[in-house]
Amino acid sequence: LTDTNDHPNAFEIFQRAHKIDSSISLSTVYRTMKTLEGNGAIHRHTFSGGPSRFEQADGHHHDHLI
């Protein structure tokens, strides 16, 4: 997430990670995102009932336009 300018969902993160390491599974991504969210390293956003989207918690406030 540090190298992204978007707010990817778990499947998009999986696709990007899988290109780097084909042993990474979608369930690994879900578990990792849950852990990172619990540690305060990332933020989860849900827009209009769509899939949750994630971003790095960098401490800077910004708005989301949907």
Distance bins in CASP14 RR format, pairs under 12 A and 6 or more apart:
PFRMAT RR
TARGET T0000
AUTHOR 0000-0000-0000
RMODE 2
METHOD distances of the structure
MODEL  1
1 7 0 0 0 0 1 0 0 0 0 0 0
1 8 1 0 0 1 0 0 0 0 0 0 0
1 9 0 0 0 0 0 1 0 0 0 0 0
1 10 0 0 0 0 0 1 0 0 0 0 0
1 12 0 0 0 0 0 1 0 0 0 0 0
1 13 1 0 0 1 0 0 0 0 0 0 0
1 16 0 0 0 0 1 0 0 0 0 0 0
1 17 0 0 0 0 0 1 0 0 0 0 0
1 29 0 0 0 0 0 1 0 0 0 0 0
1 32 0 0 0 0 0 1 0 0 0 0 0
1 33 0 0 0 0 1 0 0 0 0 0 0
1 36 0 0 0 0 1 0 0 0 0 0 0
1 37 0 0 0 0 0 1 0 0 0 0 0
1 41 0 0 0 0 1 0 0 0 0 0 0
1 42 1 0 0 1 0 0 0 0 0 0 0
1 43 0 0 0 0 1 0 0 0 0 0 0
1 44 0 0 0 0 0 1 0 0 0 0 0
1 53 0 0 0 0 0 1 0 0 0 0 0
1 54 1 0 0 1 0 0 0 0 0 0 0
1 55 1 0 0 1 0 0 0 0 0 0 0
1 56 1 0 1 0 0 0 0 0 0 0 0
1 57 0 0 0 0 1 0 0 0 0 0 0
1 58 0 0 0 0 1 0 0 0 0 0 0
2 36 0 0 0 0 0 1 0 0 0 0 0
2 41 0 0 0 0 0 1 0 0 0 0 0
2 42 0 0 0 0 0 1 0 0 0 0 0
2 54 0 0 0 0 0 1 0 0 0 0 0
2 55 0 0 0 0 0 1 0 0 0 0 0
2 56 1 0 1 0 0 0 0 0 0 0 0
2 57 0 0 0 0 0 1 0 0 0 0 0
2 58 0 0 0 0 1 0 0 0 0 0 0
3 13 0 0 0 0 0 1 0 0 0 0 0
3 16 0 0 0 0 1 0 0 0 0 0 0
3 17 0 0 0 0 0 1 0 0 0 0 0
3 20 0 0 0 0 0 1 0 0 0 0 0
3 55 0 0 0 0 0 1 0 0 0 0 0
3 56 0 0 0 0 1 0 0 0 0 0 0
4 12 0 0 0 0 1 0 0 0 0 0 0
4 13 0 0 0 0 1 0 0 0 0 0 0
4 16 0 0 0 0 1 0 0 0 0 0 0
4 17 0 0 0 0 0 1 0 0 0 0 0
4 42 0 0 0 0 0 1 0 0 0 0 0
4 53 0 0 0 0 0 1 0 0 0 0 0
4 54 0 0 0 0 1 0 0 0 0 0 0
4 55 1 0 0 1 0 0 0 0 0 0 0
4 56 0 0 0 0 1 0 0 0 0 0 0
4 58 0 0 0 0 0 1 0 0 0 0 0
5 55 0 0 0 0 1 0 0 0 0 0 0
5 56 0 0 0 0 0 1 0 0 0 0 0
5 62 0 0 0 0 0 1 0 0 0 0 0
6 12 0 0 0 0 1 0 0 0 0 0 0
6 13 0 0 0 0 0 1 0 0 0 0 0
6 16 0 0 0 0 0 1 0 0 0 0 0
6 45 0 0 0 0 0 1 0 0 0 0 0
6 53 0 0 0 0 1 0 0 0 0 0 0
6 54 0 0 0 0 1 0 0 0 0 0 0
6 55 0 0 0 0 1 0 0 0 0 0 0
6 56 0 0 0 0 0 1 0 0 0 0 0
6 64 0 0 0 0 0 1 0 0 0 0 0
7 13 0 0 0 0 0 1 0 0 0 0 0
7 42 0 0 0 0 0 1 0 0 0 0 0
7 43 0 0 0 0 1 0 0 0 0 0 0
7 44 0 0 0 0 1 0 0 0 0 0 0
7 45 1 0 0 1 0 0 0 0 0 0 0
7 46 0 0 0 0 0 1 0 0 0 0 0
7 47 0 0 0 0 1 0 0 0 0 0 0
7 50 0 0 0 0 0 1 0 0 0 0 0
7 51 0 0 0 0 0 1 0 0 0 0 0
7 52 0 0 0 0 1 0 0 0 0 0 0
7 53 1 1 0 0 0 0 0 0 0 0 0
7 54 1 0 0 1 0 0 0 0 0 0 0
7 55 1 0 1 0 0 0 0 0 0 0 0
7 56 0 0 0 0 1 0 0 0 0 0 0
7 62 0 0 0 0 0 1 0 0 0 0 0
7 64 1 0 0 1 0 0 0 0 0 0 0
7 65 0 0 0 0 0 1 0 0 0 0 0
7 66 0 0 0 0 0 1 0 0 0 0 0
8 14 0 0 0 0 1 0 0 0 0 0 0
8 15 0 0 0 0 1 0 0 0 0 0 0
8 16 1 0 0 1 0 0 0 0 0 0 0
8 17 0 0 0 0 0 1 0 0 0 0 0
8 29 0 0 0 0 0 1 0 0 0 0 0
8 33 0 0 0 0 0 1 0 0 0 0 0
8 42 0 0 0 0 0 1 0 0 0 0 0
8 44 0 0 0 0 0 1 0 0 0 0 0
8 45 0 0 0 0 0 1 0 0 0 0 0
8 51 0 0 0 0 1 0 0 0 0 0 0
8 52 0 0 0 0 0 1 0 0 0 0 0
8 53 1 0 0 1 0 0 0 0 0 0 0
8 54 1 0 0 1 0 0 0 0 0 0 0
8 55 0 0 0 0 1 0 0 0 0 0 0
8 56 0 0 0 0 0 1 0 0 0 0 0
9 15 0 0 0 0 1 0 0 0 0 0 0
9 16 0 0 0 0 0 1 0 0 0 0 0
9 26 0 0 0 0 0 1 0 0 0 0 0
9 29 0 0 0 0 1 0 0 0 0 0 0
9 30 0 0 0 0 0 1 0 0 0 0 0
9 33 0 0 0 0 1 0 0 0 0 0 0
9 44 0 0 0 0 1 0 0 0 0 0 0
9 45 0 0 0 0 1 0 0 0 0 0 0
9 46 0 0 0 0 1 0 0 0 0 0 0
9 47 0 0 0 0 0 1 0 0 0 0 0
9 49 0 0 0 0 0 1 0 0 0 0 0
9 50 0 0 0 0 1 0 0 0 0 0 0
9 51 1 0 1 0 0 0 0 0 0 0 0
9 52 1 0 0 1 0 0 0 0 0 0 0
9 53 1 0 1 0 0 0 0 0 0 0 0
9 54 1 0 0 1 0 0 0 0 0 0 0
9 55 0 0 0 0 0 1 0 0 0 0 0
10 16 0 0 0 0 0 1 0 0 0 0 0
10 17 0 0 0 0 0 1 0 0 0 0 0
10 24 0 0 0 0 0 1 0 0 0 0 0
10 25 0 0 0 0 0 1 0 0 0 0 0
10 26 1 0 0 1 0 0 0 0 0 0 0
10 27 0 0 0 0 1 0 0 0 0 0 0
10 28 0 0 0 0 0 1 0 0 0 0 0
10 29 1 0 1 0 0 0 0 0 0 0 0
10 30 1 0 1 0 0 0 0 0 0 0 0
10 31 0 0 0 0 0 1 0 0 0 0 0
10 32 0 0 0 0 1 0 0 0 0 0 0
10 33 1 0 1 0 0 0 0 0 0 0 0
10 34 0 0 0 0 1 0 0 0 0 0 0
10 36 0 0 0 0 0 1 0 0 0 0 0
10 37 0 0 0 0 0 1 0 0 0 0 0
10 42 0 0 0 0 0 1 0 0 0 0 0
10 44 0 0 0 0 1 0 0 0 0 0 0
10 46 0 0 0 0 0 1 0 0 0 0 0
10 50 0 0 0 0 0 1 0 0 0 0 0
10 51 1 0 0 1 0 0 0 0 0 0 0
10 52 1 0 0 1 0 0 0 0 0 0 0
10 53 0 0 0 0 1 0 0 0 0 0 0
10 54 1 0 0 1 0 0 0 0 0 0 0
11 17 0 0 0 0 0 1 0 0 0 0 0
11 18 0 0 0 0 0 1 0 0 0 0 0
11 25 0 0 0 0 0 1 0 0 0 0 0
11 26 1 0 0 1 0 0 0 0 0 0 0
11 27 0 0 0 0 0 1 0 0 0 0 0
11 29 0 0 0 0 1 0 0 0 0 0 0
11 30 0 0 0 0 1 0 0 0 0 0 0
11 33 0 0 0 0 0 1 0 0 0 0 0
11 50 0 0 0 0 0 1 0 0 0 0 0
11 51 1 0 0 1 0 0 0 0 0 0 0
11 52 0 0 0 0 0 1 0 0 0 0 0
11 53 0 0 0 0 0 1 0 0 0 0 0
11 54 0 0 0 0 0 1 0 0 0 0 0
12 18 0 0 0 0 0 1 0 0 0 0 0
12 19 0 0 0 0 0 1 0 0 0 0 0
12 26 0 0 0 0 0 1 0 0 0 0 0
12 29 0 0 0 0 1 0 0 0 0 0 0
12 33 0 0 0 0 0 1 0 0 0 0 0
12 51 0 0 0 0 1 0 0 0 0 0 0
12 52 0 0 0 0 0 1 0 0 0 0 0
12 53 0 0 0 0 1 0 0 0 0 0 0
12 54 0 0 0 0 1 0 0 0 0 0 0
13 19 0 0 0 0 0 1 0 0 0 0 0
13 20 0 0 0 0 0 1 0 0 0 0 0
13 24 0 0 0 0 1 0 0 0 0 0 0
13 25 0 0 0 0 0 1 0 0 0 0 0
13 26 0 0 0 0 1 0 0 0 0 0 0
13 28 0 0 0 0 0 1 0 0 0 0 0
13 29 1 0 1 0 0 0 0 0 0 0 0
13 30 0 0 0 0 1 0 0 0 0 0 0
13 31 0 0 0 0 0 1 0 0 0 0 0
13 32 0 0 0 0 1 0 0 0 0 0 0
13 33 1 0 0 1 0 0 0 0 0 0 0
13 36 0 0 0 0 0 1 0 0 0 0 0
13 42 0 0 0 0 0 1 0 0 0 0 0
13 44 0 0 0 0 0 1 0 0 0 0 0
13 51 0 0 0 0 0 1 0 0 0 0 0
13 52 0 0 0 0 0 1 0 0 0 0 0
13 53 0 0 0 0 1 0 0 0 0 0 0
13 54 1 0 0 1 0 0 0 0 0 0 0
13 55 0 0 0 0 0 1 0 0 0 0 0
13 56 0 0 0 0 0 1 0 0 0 0 0
14 20 0 0 0 0 0 1 0 0 0 0 0
14 21 0 0 0 0 0 1 0 0 0 0 0
14 22 0 0 0 0 0 1 0 0 0 0 0
14 24 1 0 0 1 0 0 0 0 0 0 0
14 25 1 0 0 1 0 0 0 0 0 0 0
14 26 1 0 1 0 0 0 0 0 0 0 0
14 27 0 0 0 0 1 0 0 0 0 0 0
14 28 0 0 0 0 1 0 0 0 0 0 0
14 29 1 0 1 0 0 0 0 0 0 0 0
14 30 0 0 0 0 1 0 0 0 0 0 0
14 31 0 0 0 0 0 1 0 0 0 0 0
14 32 0 0 0 0 0 1 0 0 0 0 0
14 33 0 0 0 0 1 0 0 0 0 0 0
14 51 0 0 0 0 0 1 0 0 0 0 0
14 54 0 0 0 0 0 1 0 0 0 0 0
15 22 0 0 0 0 0 1 0 0 0 0 0
15 24 0 0 0 0 0 1 0 0 0 0 0
15 26 0 0 0 0 1 0 0 0 0 0 0
15 29 0 0 0 0 1 0 0 0 0 0 0
16 24 0 0 0 0 1 0 0 0 0 0 0
16 29 0 0 0 0 1 0 0 0 0 0 0
16 54 0 0 0 0 0 1 0 0 0 0 0
17 23 0 0 0 0 1 0 0 0 0 0 0
17 24 1 0 1 0 0 0 0 0 0 0 0
17 25 0 0 0 0 1 0 0 0 0 0 0
17 26 0 0 0 0 1 0 0 0 0 0 0
17 28 0 0 0 0 1 0 0 0 0 0 0
17 29 1 0 0 1 0 0 0 0 0 0 0
17 30 0 0 0 0 0 1 0 0 0 0 0
17 32 0 0 0 0 1 0 0 0 0 0 0
17 33 0 0 0 0 0 1 0 0 0 0 0
18 24 1 0 1 0 0 0 0 0 0 0 0
18 25 0 0 0 0 1 0 0 0 0 0 0
18 26 0 0 0 0 1 0 0 0 0 0 0
18 28 0 0 0 0 1 0 0 0 0 0 0
18 29 0 0 0 0 1 0 0 0 0 0 0
21 28 0 0 0 0 1 0 0 0 0 0 0
21 29 0 0 0 0 0 1 0 0 0 0 0
22 28 0 0 0 0 0 1 0 0 0 0 0
24 30 0 0 0 0 0 1 0 0 0 0 0
24 31 0 0 0 0 0 1 0 0 0 0 0
24 32 0 0 0 0 1 0 0 0 0 0 0
25 31 0 0 0 0 1 0 0 0 0 0 0
25 32 0 0 0 0 0 1 0 0 0 0 0
26 32 0 0 0 0 0 1 0 0 0 0 0
26 33 0 0 0 0 0 1 0 0 0 0 0
27 33 0 0 0 0 0 1 0 0 0 0 0
27 34 0 0 0 0 0 1 0 0 0 0 0
28 34 0 0 0 0 0 1 0 0 0 0 0
28 35 0 0 0 0 0 1 0 0 0 0 0
29 35 0 0 0 0 0 1 0 0 0 0 0
29 36 0 0 0 0 0 1 0 0 0 0 0
29 42 0 0 0 0 0 1 0 0 0 0 0
29 52 0 0 0 0 0 1 0 0 0 0 0
29 54 0 0 0 0 1 0 0 0 0 0 0
30 36 0 0 0 0 0 1 0 0 0 0 0
30 37 0 0 0 0 0 1 0 0 0 0 0
30 44 0 0 0 0 0 1 0 0 0 0 0
30 51 0 0 0 0 0 1 0 0 0 0 0
30 52 0 0 0 0 1 0 0 0 0 0 0
30 54 0 0 0 0 0 1 0 0 0 0 0
31 37 0 0 0 0 0 1 0 0 0 0 0
31 38 0 0 0 0 0 1 0 0 0 0 0
32 38 0 0 0 0 0 1 0 0 0 0 0
32 39 0 0 0 0 0 1 0 0 0 0 0
32 41 0 0 0 0 0 1 0 0 0 0 0
32 42 0 0 0 0 1 0 0 0 0 0 0
32 54 0 0 0 0 0 1 0 0 0 0 0
33 39 0 0 0 0 0 1 0 0 0 0 0
33 40 0 0 0 0 0 1 0 0 0 0 0
33 41 0 0 0 0 1 0 0 0 0 0 0
33 42 1 0 0 1 0 0 0 0 0 0 0
33 43 0 0 0 0 0 1 0 0 0 0 0
33 44 1 0 0 1 0 0 0 0 0 0 0
33 51 0 0 0 0 0 1 0 0 0 0 0
33 52 0 0 0 0 1 0 0 0 0 0 0
33 53 0 0 0 0 0 1 0 0 0 0 0
33 54 1 0 1 0 0 0 0 0 0 0 0
33 55 0 0 0 0 0 1 0 0 0 0 0
33 56 0 0 0 0 0 1 0 0 0 0 0
34 40 0 0 0 0 0 1 0 0 0 0 0
34 41 0 0 0 0 0 1 0 0 0 0 0
34 42 0 0 0 0 1 0 0 0 0 0 0
34 44 0 0 0 0 1 0 0 0 0 0 0
34 52 0 0 0 0 0 1 0 0 0 0 0
34 54 0 0 0 0 0 1 0 0 0 0 0
35 41 0 0 0 0 1 0 0 0 0 0 0
35 42 0 0 0 0 1 0 0 0 0 0 0
36 42 1 0 1 0 0 0 0 0 0 0 0
36 43 0 0 0 0 1 0 0 0 0 0 0
36 44 0 0 0 0 1 0 0 0 0 0 0
36 54 0 0 0 0 1 0 0 0 0 0 0
36 55 0 0 0 0 0 1 0 0 0 0 0
36 56 0 0 0 0 1 0 0 0 0 0 0
36 57 0 0 0 0 1 0 0 0 0 0 0
37 43 1 0 0 1 0 0 0 0 0 0 0
37 44 1 0 1 0 0 0 0 0 0 0 0
37 45 0 0 0 0 0 1 0 0 0 0 0
37 52 0 0 0 0 1 0 0 0 0 0 0
37 53 0 0 0 0 0 1 0 0 0 0 0
37 54 1 0 0 1 0 0 0 0 0 0 0
37 55 0 0 0 0 0 1 0 0 0 0 0
37 56 0 0 0 0 0 1 0 0 0 0 0
37 57 0 0 0 0 1 0 0 0 0 0 0
38 44 0 0 0 0 1 0 0 0 0 0 0
38 57 0 0 0 0 0 1 0 0 0 0 0
39 56 0 0 0 0 0 1 0 0 0 0 0
39 57 0 0 0 0 1 0 0 0 0 0 0
40 54 0 0 0 0 0 1 0 0 0 0 0
40 55 0 0 0 0 0 1 0 0 0 0 0
40 56 0 0 0 0 1 0 0 0 0 0 0
40 57 1 0 1 0 0 0 0 0 0 0 0
40 58 0 0 0 0 0 1 0 0 0 0 0
40 59 0 0 0 0 0 1 0 0 0 0 0
41 54 0 0 0 0 0 1 0 0 0 0 0
41 55 0 0 0 0 0 1 0 0 0 0 0
41 56 1 0 0 1 0 0 0 0 0 0 0
41 57 1 0 1 0 0 0 0 0 0 0 0
41 58 0 0 0 0 1 0 0 0 0 0 0
41 59 0 0 0 0 0 1 0 0 0 0 0
42 52 0 0 0 0 0 1 0 0 0 0 0
42 53 0 0 0 0 0 1 0 0 0 0 0
42 54 1 0 1 0 0 0 0 0 0 0 0
42 55 1 0 0 1 0 0 0 0 0 0 0
42 56 1 0 1 0 0 0 0 0 0 0 0
42 57 1 0 1 0 0 0 0 0 0 0 0
42 58 0 0 0 0 1 0 0 0 0 0 0
42 59 0 0 0 0 0 1 0 0 0 0 0
43 52 0 0 0 0 0 1 0 0 0 0 0
43 53 0 0 0 0 1 0 0 0 0 0 0
43 54 1 0 0 1 0 0 0 0 0 0 0
43 55 1 0 1 0 0 0 0 0 0 0 0
43 56 1 0 0 1 0 0 0 0 0 0 0
43 57 1 0 1 0 0 0 0 0 0 0 0
43 58 0 0 0 0 1 0 0 0 0 0 0
43 59 0 0 0 0 1 0 0 0 0 0 0
43 60 0 0 0 0 0 1 0 0 0 0 0
43 61 0 0 0 0 0 1 0 0 0 0 0
43 62 0 0 0 0 0 1 0 0 0 0 0
43 64 0 0 0 0 0 1 0 0 0 0 0
44 50 0 0 0 0 0 1 0 0 0 0 0
44 51 0 0 0 0 0 1 0 0 0 0 0
44 52 1 0 1 0 0 0 0 0 0 0 0
44 53 1 0 0 1 0 0 0 0 0 0 0
44 54 1 0 1 0 0 0 0 0 0 0 0
44 55 0 0 0 0 1 0 0 0 0 0 0
44 56 0 0 0 0 0 1 0 0 0 0 0
44 57 0 0 0 0 0 1 0 0 0 0 0
45 51 0 0 0 0 0 1 0 0 0 0 0
45 52 1 0 0 1 0 0 0 0 0 0 0
45 53 1 0 1 0 0 0 0 0 0 0 0
45 54 1 0 0 1 0 0 0 0 0 0 0
45 55 1 0 0 1 0 0 0 0 0 0 0
45 57 0 0 0 0 0 1 0 0 0 0 0
45 62 0 0 0 0 0 1 0 0 0 0 0
45 63 0 0 0 0 0 1 0 0 0 0 0
45 64 1 0 0 1 0 0 0 0 0 0 0
45 66 0 0 0 0 1 0 0 0 0 0 0
46 52 1 0 1 0 0 0 0 0 0 0 0
46 53 1 0 0 1 0 0 0 0 0 0 0
46 54 0 0 0 0 0 1 0 0 0 0 0
46 64 0 0 0 0 0 1 0 0 0 0 0
46 66 0 0 0 0 0 1 0 0 0 0 0
47 53 1 0 0 1 0 0 0 0 0 0 0
47 54 0 0 0 0 0 1 0 0 0 0 0
47 64 1 0 0 1 0 0 0 0 0 0 0
47 65 0 0 0 0 1 0 0 0 0 0 0
47 66 1 0 1 0 0 0 0 0 0 0 0
48 64 0 0 0 0 0 1 0 0 0 0 0
48 66 1 0 0 1 0 0 0 0 0 0 0
49 66 0 0 0 0 0 1 0 0 0 0 0
50 66 0 0 0 0 0 1 0 0 0 0 0
53 64 0 0 0 0 1 0 0 0 0 0 0
53 66 0 0 0 0 0 1 0 0 0 0 0
55 62 0 0 0 0 1 0 0 0 0 0 0
55 64 0 0 0 0 1 0 0 0 0 0 0
56 62 0 0 0 0 0 1 0 0 0 0 0
END
